[in-house]
Each structure stands twice: as structure tokens, then as C-alpha cells.
Amino acid sequence: MFNWHRRPIGDDENRLSTGAGPRKERGRAVKAVILAAGEGKRFRPLTDIRPKPMLPVAGKPLLDHVVDRLAAAGIEEVVLVVGYQRERIQTHFSEREQDGHGPNITYAVQENPLGTGDALLTAEPYLGSDFLVVNGDRIVEQALIERLIRRREETGDQCMVITSVDDPTRYGMVELDGEYVSSLVEKPATHEVTSNLVNAGIYAFGPDIFAAIRQTERRGELKLTQTLADYLRQLPVRALRYDGLWLELAHPWDLLDANDGILSTTGSQVTSTAQVHPDATITSPVAIGADTHIAPGGRVLRGTTLGMNVRLGANTVITNSVVFSDVTIGPGCVLTDCIIGEGATIGAHTTIGGGGADVVLNESVYSAVEFGGLIGHNATIGADVTLDPGAIVGNHTTVELGCTVSGRVENDTHVRRG
């Protein structure tokens, strides 16, 4: 066993040590750990060929946004916990480092997906004293990271960022005792909800957390949140409230919200090699990648990202959507609230109309979701096809002319009319 000491609330200057040593002086370097080992099963078929942290948001991988905000807040050393398809992450950031861009990155490999607590343990050999922990599917403001660093330096407490949401049943519900977390309940049932405050998935810790993780009873996966919930009295966690930009990718439609959220803060990003016809219309904010062509009458409307080498046909209208690279979209299409995977081809006059839908992901039903649909990588969609709201078409699937698609179509399927 190791010794913990309960810290009295409201007495910052006389707090007892939790074993991390004396309070550090302001300005000492702090490392950050990014948990990015997961696959993202709810994002299939997109994550069949890439890990969720590498999905594009506003023209660059989700992880780029996370790392860039840490760097802007003064973090110079990052430990990336990787696992599923880690080569894609490591190759990408190796190229960034060669360009002299961003912090120094060390990789800790979680060989099996055994939970966030287990993932953090893999990073322990690369850490010294204080460090931040960030889930790799969360985007927050630089200012929050700076506040979190200061709070840890000033108090020596373990710290958790919390935020308020309309539906706590999707998250870890938090109750407070003064400035400290008194209860943490993962995904409470509706009748258990007593607070609209939730764990935002961003922390500041000292080395004490590792001993606590090791003593946590495994219940399938070893989750960091279970450690925090079990040891709140022995290892107090101070809450840091936050009400700014907080984007989480938990479901495919969250990619659309994150894309729109980032574009709303950065404004339009149109690369110099994109070719936009004078008779085309662009409504800010959008992102348009290199070597993308937009034909006469094409309309790229608010909240849309087009990747590299996309071909958008004449008089096609696309709204609030994410289109990966190397996609060809024929003329006269209407595409709303949708995700189009890499290398897909969409025939003329195809419609993805958007609207509310019930979507099934991993046998869970999500009701009344505003989601037009998803077309997988290298899928071929014929002309005059209609996707009903919430439809998901698998990778390498072919949908023939004139079909209407509902629900989920698995990879490598051939859909015929009638």
C-alpha cells in the first residue's frame, strides 16, 4: 500500500502532500499524455482502415487539433498512447516532426484494448512528475489547457475538467463537494441523474495516480474513470469548471459537429491549388483541400469540408458535410449532413437529404439523430440513388442506379434495384 492523505477543502496553503513531493514552482515543464489507442468501432466502416483519432476534422486529422492546442499552451513533450493501426499515427507525426512542427512525441504502445487506465499505465515509464491526460477524441480551447496547468501547479491536486451538458447519461456524471469531485458515475440511467456536470476527459495528475490504477479492481477493462470513482476520498480530485469549446467524437454524426465547430472558430480554409469555378458558390465557413475542383453551379455551403483531389459536379449542392480525399461527386446531387469516405464515387442526381433518424451502432439505438448518412471508402453509388436519413453504406460497396438505401449496408455488398 501507499499512503494517501485527505486534503481539507478550502485550505490551499496548508494542503497535505499526496506523495508527489512539495508544490512545484510555476513554469516547470509539464508533459501531456494523449490516449489514442482505440479503434472507434461506432465509426465503422470509416475506422476499418484508420483509427478514429486520424479521422479528418476541418481538413486535418483529429489528433492534429489535439496536439496543436497542447503545443500552443506550452507543452513541449507529448506521450501518445497508440494501439489500433498505430502505424498511421506514427507515420503522420514522424512527418510533422521532420518538418519541425509541434512538440516532441514519444509513443507508448497498448498492445490490447484493455481500457483507459491500462493505457495510462503504458505511458508511466516516459513520465516524471506532473502531467496532463487528454482523451484523443476531445478538442478544447488552448486557454483551458493553460488554466489546468496553472491549477495543478498552484494546488498540487489531482485535477479533472468538468463541463455541463443537457444529457449526462452519455457521459461520466460528476457531483461536487465544494471544489472537489465527490461522485463520478459513468453513463447513469435517467432516474440516477442528479447533476448536469460531466467529466470532460481532461486531467492533471501526479505520479500517485499510477499506484491507484494498479489497485483498482479490473471489471473487464481497467478504466481510469473507475480508479477515480473508487479512490475519491483517498486521492481527492479537484474540479475545474469549463464552458468553452468542447468537441467529442463518440458517434459518426459528432464528426459533423466537430467539423462545423472548428470551422466556426477558424473561418474558411481554401487551399491555393483548389479550382473553384467563377459560377460556383462557397458559403463560409468551409474547408477545401488541395487540387479539388468545383464545377459551374456547384454550391459548397456552411460547415462543409472537402478533402484533397475531390471532384464536385455541376449544380451539386453540399451542406454541413465531411468529404474525404479522392472523392468524385457527379452533377445535380443534393448532399446534406453526410460523411463521404475516401475514394468514393457518387453518381449524378443522388440525394442524401438529411433529417432525423434512428441509427443503430453496435446494437445500440440512437433516436432522432440529425444525420443524413455515411458512404464508406471506395464505395460506388450509381445515379439517381437516394439515401434515407441515417443510412450507412459500407466500404467497397456498390449501389446500382435508382436504388433507395435505408439502414446499414455492410462492406463489399452489391445493392440492386427491386
C-alpha positions in Angstrom: 0.0 0.0 0.0 1.0 3.6 -0.4 -0.2 6.5 1.8 -2.9 9.0 0.8 -4.0 12.0 2.8 -7.4 13.6 2.6 -6.9 17.3 1.8 -9.2 19.7 3.6 -11.4 21.8 1.3 -10.8 25.5 1.1 -7.3 25.5 2.7 -4.9 25.7 -0.3 -1.9 26.9 1.6 -2.0 24.0 4.2 -2.8 21.0 2.0 -1.0 17.8 2.8 1.1 16.0 0.2 -0.3 13.0 -1.7 3.2 11.7 -2.2 4.1 13.9 -5.2 6.5 16.0 -3.2 6.4 19.7 -2.4 4.5 22.0 -4.6 6.4 22.8 -7.8 7.4 26.2 -8.8 5.4 27.9 -11.5 6.7 27.4 -15.0 8.2 24.0 -14.7 7.8 21.9 -17.8 4.7 19.6 -17.9 4.2 16.7 -20.2 1.0 15.6 -21.7 -0.4 12.1 -22.4 -2.9 11.6 -25.2 -4.9 8.4 -25.1 -5.3 7.4 -28.8 -5.1 3.6 -28.8 -8.8 2.8 -29.5 -10.3 1.7 -32.8 -13.6 3.6 -32.7 -16.0 0.8 -33.5 -19.0 3.1 -33.7 -17.3 4.8 -36.6 -17.2 1.8 -38.8 -16.8 1.5 -41.7 -14.6 4.6 -41.6 -12.3 3.1 -39.0 -11.8 -0.1 -40.8 -8.8 1.4 -42.4 -7.7 4.1 -40.0 -8.0 4.7 -36.2 -10.6 7.2 -35.0 -8.0 9.9 -34.0 -7.0 10.1 -37.6 -10.4 11.0 -39.0 -10.4 14.4 -40.7 -11.8 17.4 -38.9 -11.8 20.7 -40.8 -9.1 19.5 -43.2 -6.7 17.7 -40.9 -6.7 14.7 -38.6 -8.4 15.0 -35.3 -5.2 14.3 -33.4 -3.5 17.3 -35.1 -6.1 19.6 -33.4 -5.4 18.0 -30.0 -1.6 18.2 -30.4 -1.6 21.7 -31.8 -3.6 23.0 -28.8 -1.3 21.4 -26.3 1.7 22.9 -28.1 0.1 26.3 -28.2 -0.4 26.0 -24.4 3.4 25.4 -23.9 3.5 21.6 -23.8 6.8 20.6 -25.3 6.7 16.8 -24.6 3.8 14.5 -25.6 3.4 10.8 -24.9 1.0 9.3 -27.5 -0.6 6.1 -26.3 -1.2 4.2 -29.5 -2.6 0.7 -30.4 -5.0 0.1 -33.2 -3.4 0.8 -36.6 -0.7 2.8 -34.8 1.5 2.9 -37.9 -0.8 5.5 -39.5 -0.5 7.8 -36.4 3.3 7.3 -36.1 3.9 7.9 -39.8 1.9 11.1 -39.8 3.6 12.6 -36.7 7.0 11.5 -37.9 6.4 13.6 -41.0 5.3 16.5 -38.8 8.4 16.3 -36.6 10.6 16.2 -39.7 9.0 19.5 -40.7 9.9 20.9 -37.3 6.2 21.2 -36.4 4.9 20.7 -32.9 6.2 19.1 -29.7 8.5 16.2 -29.3 6.4 12.9 -29.3 7.1 9.6 -27.6 5.0 6.6 -28.3 3.7 4.2 -25.7 2.1 1.1 -27.2 -1.0 -0.5 -25.7 -1.0 -3.9 -27.4 -4.5 -4.9 -26.4 -7.6 -2.6 -25.8 -7.8 -3.1 -22.1 -9.2 0.3 -21.1 -8.0 3.9 -20.4 -6.4 3.0 -17.0 -4.3 0.3 -18.7 -3.5 2.8 -21.5 -2.2 5.3 -19.0 0.0 2.7 -17.3 1.8 2.1 -20.6 2.8 5.8 -20.5 4.3 5.7 -17.0 7.9 4.9 -18.0 8.0 8.1 -20.1 6.7 10.5 -17.4 8.3 12.3 -14.5 6.3 14.2 -12.1 3.3 16.3 -13.2 1.5 15.6 -16.5 -1.8 16.2 -18.3 -4.0 13.4 -19.7 -6.2 14.1 -22.7 -8.5 11.7 -24.5 -7.6 11.7 -28.1 -11.1 12.3 -29.3 -11.6 15.6 -27.5 -10.9 19.1 -28.8 -10.8 22.0 -26.3 -9.5 25.6 -26.2 -5.8 26.3 -25.6 -6.9 28.6 -22.7 -8.3 25.6 -20.8 -5.1 23.7 -21.0 -3.2 26.7 -19.7 -5.7 27.0 -16.8 -5.4 23.3 -16.0 -1.6 23.6 -15.8 -1.8 26.6 -13.5 -4.3 24.9 -11.2 -2.1 21.8 -10.8 1.0 24.0 -10.2 -0.8 26.2 -7.6 -2.5 23.4 -5.6 -0.7 20.2 -6.2 -4.1 18.5 -6.5 -5.2 15.9 -9.0 -7.5 17.8 -11.3 -10.4 17.0 -13.6 -12.0 19.3 -16.1 -15.8 19.2 -15.9 -18.5 20.8 -18.1 -22.3 21.0 -18.2 -24.4 19.1 -20.7 -28.1 18.6 -21.5 -27.9 14.8 -21.3 -25.5 13.4 -18.6 -26.5 9.8 -19.4 -23.9 9.8 -22.3 -21.0 10.7 -20.0 -19.5 10.4 -16.6 -21.8 12.4 -14.3 -20.0 14.4 -11.6 -21.2 15.6 -8.2 -19.2 18.1 -6.2 -18.3 18.7 -2.6 -17.1 22.3 -2.7 -14.3 22.3 -5.3 -13.8 18.6 -5.2 -15.4 15.7 -7.0 -17.5 13.7 -4.5 -19.0 11.3 -7.0 -18.4 10.0 -10.5 -21.0 7.8 -12.2 -20.3 6.5 -15.7 -23.3 6.8 -18.0 -26.0 7.0 -15.3 -29.6 5.8 -16.0 -32.1 8.6 -16.5 -33.5 8.1 -13.0 -30.0 8.3 -11.5 -29.2 11.8 -12.9 -28.7 14.3 -10.1 -26.3 16.7 -11.8 -25.8 18.1 -15.3 -22.0 18.3 -14.7 -19.8 15.7 -16.5 -16.3 14.6 -16.8 -14.7 16.3 -19.9 -12.0 13.7 -20.2 -9.0 16.1 -19.5 -6.9 15.7 -16.3 -3.8 16.9 -14.5 -2.1 14.3 -12.3 1.0 13.5 -10.3 2.6 10.0 -10.0 0.1 8.9 -7.3 -2.4 8.0 -10.0 -0.4 5.0 -11.1 -0.5 3.3 -7.8 -4.2 3.9 -7.6 -4.7 2.4 -11.1 -2.8 -0.7 -10.1 -5.0 -1.2 -7.0 -8.3 -0.7 -9.0 -10.3 -3.9 -9.4 -10.5 -4.9 -13.0 -14.1 -5.2 -14.2 -13.3 -6.3 -17.8 -11.4 -3.2 -18.9 -9.3 -1.2 -16.5 -10.8 2.2 -16.8 -9.3 5.4 -15.5 -12.7 6.7 -14.5 -13.2 3.6 -12.3 -10.0 4.4 -10.5 -11.1 8.0 -9.9 -14.5 6.9 -8.7 -13.1 4.3 -6.3 -10.4 6.5 -4.7 -12.0 9.9 -4.5 -11.7 10.0 -0.7 -8.1 8.8 -0.5 -6.9 10.6 -3.7 -9.0 13.8 -3.9 -9.7 15.3 -7.3 -10.3 19.0 -7.7 -12.8 20.0 -10.4 -12.0 22.7 -12.9 -15.2 24.1 -14.5 -15.2 24.8 -18.2 -17.9 26.1 -20.5 -15.9 26.8 -23.7 -15.4 24.8 -26.9 -15.6 21.1 -26.1 -15.9 18.7 -29.1 -16.1 15.0 -28.5 -16.2 12.3 -31.3 -18.2 9.5 -29.9 -20.6 8.8 -32.9 -20.3 9.4 -36.6 -22.5 12.5 -36.6 -20.2 14.0 -34.0 -17.7 14.3 -36.8 -20.0 16.8 -38.5 -20.5 18.8 -35.3 -16.7 18.9 -34.6 -16.0 19.9 -38.2 -18.5 22.7 -38.0 -17.3 23.8 -34.6 -13.7 24.1 -35.7 -14.6 25.9 -38.9 -16.7 28.3 -36.9 -13.6 29.3 -35.0 -11.1 29.3 -37.8 -13.1 30.6 -40.7 -12.8 29.2 -44.3 -9.7 27.5 -45.4 -9.4 27.2 -49.2 -6.0 25.9 -50.5 -4.3 27.8 -53.2 -4.4 24.8 -55.6 -8.2 24.3 -55.3 -10.0 25.2 -58.5 -13.4 26.9 -57.9 -15.3 27.9 -61.0 -16.4 31.5 -61.1 -20.1 30.3 -61.3 -19.7 28.2 -58.2 -20.8 29.3 -54.7 -19.0 29.0 -51.4 -20.7 30.0 -48.2 -18.3 30.4 -45.2 -17.0 28.7 -43.2 -15.8 25.8 -45.3 -12.5 23.9 -45.9 -11.4 22.9 -49.4 -8.3 20.8 -49.9 -5.5 20.8 -52.4 -6.3 20.1 -56.1 -10.1 19.9 -55.5 -12.3 21.0 -58.4 -15.7 22.6 -58.1 -17.7 22.7 -61.3 -20.0 25.6 -62.5 -23.1 25.9 -60.3 -21.6 23.8 -57.6 -22.5 25.1 -54.1 -20.4 24.3 -51.1 -22.4 25.5 -48.1 -21.6 26.2 -44.4 -19.9 23.6 -42.3 -18.5 21.5 -45.2 -15.0 20.1 -45.6 -13.8 18.8 -49.0 -10.6 16.8 -48.8 -7.8 16.7 -51.4 -8.5 15.9 -55.0 -12.3 16.0 -54.7 -14.3 16.5 -57.9 -17.7 18.2 -57.3 -20.0 18.1 -60.3 -22.0 20.9 -61.8 -25.0 22.2 -59.9 -24.3 19.9 -57.0 -25.2 21.3 -53.5 -23.4 20.0 -50.4 -24.2 21.3 -46.9 -22.7 20.5 -43.5 -20.7 17.5 -44.7 -17.3 15.9 -44.5 -15.9 14.6 -47.7 -12.6 12.6 -47.5 -9.9 12.8 -50.3 -10.1 11.4 -53.8 -13.9 11.5 -54.0 -15.9 12.1 -57.2 -19.4 13.5 -56.9 -21.5 13.8 -60.1 -23.7 16.7 -61.2 -27.0 17.6 -59.8 -26.6 15.9 -56.4 -28.0 17.2 -53.1 -26.0 16.1 -50.1 -26.8 17.2 -46.6 -25.4 16.3 -43.1 -23.3 13.4 -44.5 -19.9 11.8 -44.5 -18.3 10.5 -47.7 -15.3 8.1 -47.4 -12.0 8.2 -49.2 -12.1 7.3 -52.9 -15.9 7.0 -53.1 -17.8 7.7 -56.4 -21.3 9.2 -56.3 -23.4 9.3 -59.5 -25.4 12.1 -60.8 -28.6 13.3 -59.1 -28.0 11.3 -56.0 -29.8 12.6 -52.9 -28.8 12.4 -49.2 -31.4 14.7 -47.8 -30.6 14.8 -44.1 -33.2 14.9 -41.3 -33.9 13.0 -38.2 -33.3 9.2 -38.0 -32.9 6.3 -35.6 -29.4 4.9 -36.1 -28.1 1.5 -34.8 -24.5 1.4 -33.8 -23.0 -1.7 -32.2 -26.6 -2.9 -31.4 -27.4 0.4 -29.6 -30.2 2.5 -31.0 -29.8 6.3 -31.1 -33.1 8.0 -31.7 -34.0 11.2 -33.6 -30.4 11.8 -34.7 -29.9 14.6 -37.3 -27.7 12.7 -39.7 -28.0 12.4 -43.4 -25.8 9.3 -43.8 -22.4 7.8 -44.4 -20.8 6.4 -47.5 -17.8 4.2 -46.9 -14.3 4.2 -48.5 -14.2 3.3 -52.2 -17.9 2.8 -52.4 -19.6 3.3 -55.8 -23.1 4.9 -55.7 -25.0 5.0 -59.0 -27.0 7.8 -60.4 -30.4 8.8 -59.0 -29.8 7.0 -55.7 -31.5 8.1 -52.5 -30.1 7.5 -49.1 -32.7 7.7 -46.4 -31.7 9.7 -43.2 -29.1 7.7 -41.1 -28.2 5.2 -43.8 -24.7 3.7 -43.6 -23.1 2.2 -46.7 -20.0 0.0 -46.2 -16.6 0.2 -47.8 -16.2 -1.2 -51.4 -20.0 -1.4 -51.7 -21.8 -0.8 -55.0 -25.3 0.7 -55.1 -26.9 0.5 -58.6 -28.8 3.3 -60.4 -32.1 4.3 -58.9 -31.9 2.5 -55.6 -33.1 3.7 -52.3 -30.9 2.8 -49.3 -32.0 2.5 -45.7 -30.3 1.3 -42.5 -26.8 -0.3 -42.7 -25.3 -1.9 -45.8 -22.2 -4.0 -44.9 -18.8 -3.8 -46.7 -18.4 -5.4 -50.1 -22.1 -5.6 -50.8 -23.8 -5.2 -54.2 -27.2 -3.4 -53.9 -29.6 -3.9 -56.9 -32.9 -2.2 -57.6 -36.1 -4.1 -57.0 
